[in-house]
Amino acid sequence: MLNEEICRLREKLNDSILNEPDYNITYQISVELDQLIAEYYSTEMKLTTQEKQKKHQKEKNLVAKN
């Protein structure tokens, strides 16, 4: 979902850079895109951290059983 929105805004930004005479509009799109990208990476970091924690817990449980 975020990937799709990021792609959509990238296209909109590229179009704005090429065709929009008002820099403020291009700037606003750029800010929105930056926020989405930050949200995407924040979500990915949380998922990666959770996956690492689960893996570590599984390894810890295996060691405890042996």
Secondary structure, DSSP 4 states (H G I P E B T S, - for coil): -HHHHHHHHHHHHHHHHHH-S-HHHHHHHHHHHHHHHHHHHHHHHHHHHHHHHHHHHHHHHHHHH-
